[in-house]
Amino acid sequence: MFGQNRQQLRQMYHDVWQKKQANESLSALESMIAQVINEHPEYHKIFNSDSSLEQEYFVEDGQTNPFLHMGLHISLHEQISTDRPQGIRDLYQQLQIKFGNAHDTEHQMMECLTESLWSAQRNNQPPSESAYLQAIQQLLLDAR
């Protein structure tokens, strides 16, 4: 959405949530963002104050970066809607049956996405779609 501009991205999440709370009309992208925020009530307090947008989140302190977390959900929504990588939509639908709901399914798939991105960064190469899809397919096998 905004490349590397963290502040602009965080501000967009904030602005979308404020628009949703005011029942203003939302674009398709804003609707997707609002849906993801809505599914995470534990993050709603972040959007009640502009000062929360500057907060740093440290894994070593046991913190989850809510913007990264929600961004992964949005990435999955986009992947599923475009079926890119090819076959992900079908895998998502199969996993939804196994896990029982969309949100839990997305969390399982986000683990695979995170691993794929981390591996690509570590190896200084583009993410491997085939390895990513294999990891998601393994979720299906493990869920049996």
C-alpha positions as CSV (number, residue, x, y, z in Angstrom):
1,M,0.0,0.0,0.0
2,F,2.7,2.5,1.0
3,G,5.9,0.7,0.6
4,Q,8.3,1.5,3.4
5,N,6.5,4.5,4.9
6,R,5.5,3.1,8.3
7,Q,3.9,6.3,9.6
8,Q,1.7,6.7,6.5
9,L,0.6,3.1,6.7
10,R,-0.3,3.4,10.4
11,Q,-2.1,6.7,9.8
12,M,-4.2,5.0,7.1
13,Y,-5.3,2.3,9.5
14,H,-6.2,4.9,12.1
15,D,-8.1,7.0,9.5
16,V,-10.0,4.0,8.2
17,W,-11.1,3.0,11.7
18,Q,-12.2,6.6,12.5
19,K,-14.2,6.7,9.2
20,K,-15.8,3.3,10.1
21,Q,-16.7,4.6,13.6
22,A,-18.4,7.6,12.0
23,N,-20.3,5.4,9.5
24,E,-18.6,7.2,6.6
25,S,-18.4,5.5,3.3
26,L,-15.3,3.4,2.7
27,S,-13.5,2.4,-0.5
28,A,-13.0,-1.4,-1.1
29,L,-9.5,-1.3,0.4
30,E,-10.7,0.7,3.4
31,S,-13.5,-1.8,3.9
32,M,-11.0,-4.6,3.9
33,I,-8.8,-2.8,6.5
34,A,-11.9,-2.0,8.6
35,Q,-12.9,-5.6,8.5
36,V,-9.5,-6.8,9.7
37,I,-9.4,-4.1,12.5
38,N,-12.9,-5.1,13.5
39,E,-11.8,-8.7,13.9
40,H,-9.2,-7.6,16.4
41,P,-10.9,-5.9,19.3
42,E,-7.7,-6.1,21.3
43,Y,-6.2,-3.5,18.9
44,H,-9.1,-1.0,18.9
45,K,-7.6,1.1,21.7
46,I,-4.6,1.8,19.4
47,F,-6.9,3.8,17.1
48,N,-8.4,6.0,19.8
49,S,-5.2,8.1,20.0
50,D,-2.8,9.4,17.4
51,S,0.1,8.9,19.9
52,S,-0.3,5.2,19.8
53,L,0.7,5.3,16.1
54,E,4.3,6.0,17.1
55,Q,4.7,3.0,19.5
56,E,7.5,0.6,18.9
57,Y,6.8,-3.2,19.3
58,F,9.5,-5.6,20.4
59,V,9.2,-9.3,20.0
60,E,11.9,-9.9,22.6
61,D,9.5,-8.1,25.1
62,G,6.7,-10.5,24.1
63,Q,4.9,-7.8,22.0
64,T,3.1,-8.4,18.8
65,N,3.2,-5.6,16.3
66,P,-0.5,-5.1,15.5
67,F,0.1,-3.3,12.3
68,L,2.3,-6.2,11.0
69,H,-0.3,-8.6,12.2
70,M,-3.2,-6.9,10.5
71,G,-1.0,-6.3,7.4
72,L,-0.5,-10.1,7.1
73,H,-4.3,-10.6,7.3
74,I,-4.7,-8.0,4.5
75,S,-2.0,-9.7,2.4
76,L,-3.8,-13.0,2.7
77,H,-7.2,-11.4,1.8
78,E,-5.5,-10.0,-1.4
79,Q,-3.9,-13.3,-2.2
80,I,-7.1,-15.2,-1.8
81,S,-9.2,-12.7,-3.8
82,T,-6.7,-12.9,-6.7
83,D,-5.8,-16.5,-6.3
84,R,-2.1,-15.5,-6.3
85,P,-0.1,-17.6,-5.8
86,Q,-2.3,-19.9,-7.9
87,G,-4.1,-22.4,-5.8
88,I,-4.1,-20.4,-2.6
89,R,-7.9,-19.8,-2.7
90,D,-8.7,-23.5,-2.9
91,L,-6.2,-24.2,-0.1
92,Y,-7.8,-21.5,2.0
93,Q,-11.3,-22.9,1.4
94,Q,-10.1,-26.4,2.4
95,L,-8.4,-25.1,5.5
96,Q,-11.5,-23.2,6.5
97,I,-13.4,-26.5,6.6
98,K,-10.6,-28.0,8.8
99,F,-10.2,-25.1,11.2
100,G,-13.9,-24.0,11.3
101,N,-13.6,-20.3,10.6
102,A,-11.9,-17.8,8.5
103,H,-10.0,-16.0,11.2
104,D,-8.3,-19.1,12.7
105,T,-7.5,-20.3,9.1
106,E,-5.9,-17.0,8.4
107,H,-3.8,-17.2,11.5
108,Q,-2.5,-20.6,10.5
109,M,-1.7,-19.4,7.0
110,M,0.0,-16.3,8.3
111,E,2.6,-18.5,10.0
112,C,3.4,-19.9,6.6
113,L,3.5,-16.4,5.0
114,T,5.7,-15.0,7.8
115,E,8.1,-17.9,7.4
116,S,8.2,-17.5,3.7
117,L,9.0,-13.7,4.0
118,W,11.6,-14.3,6.7
119,S,13.3,-17.0,4.7
120,A,13.4,-14.8,1.6
121,Q,14.9,-11.9,3.6
122,R,17.5,-14.2,5.2
123,N,18.5,-15.7,1.9
124,N,18.4,-12.3,0.1
125,Q,16.1,-13.6,-2.6
126,P,12.4,-13.3,-3.6
127,P,9.9,-15.4,-1.6
128,S,9.3,-18.8,-3.1
129,E,5.7,-19.3,-4.0
130,S,6.1,-23.0,-4.3
131,A,7.7,-23.3,-0.8
132,Y,4.9,-21.1,0.6
133,L,2.2,-23.2,-1.0
134,Q,3.8,-26.4,0.2
135,A,3.8,-25.1,3.8
136,I,0.1,-24.3,3.5
137,Q,-0.5,-27.7,2.0
138,Q,1.3,-29.2,5.0
139,L,-1.3,-27.4,7.2
140,L,-4.0,-29.5,5.5
141,L,-2.1,-32.7,6.1
142,D,-1.4,-31.8,9.7
143,A,-5.0,-31.0,10.4
144,R,-6.2,-34.4,9.4
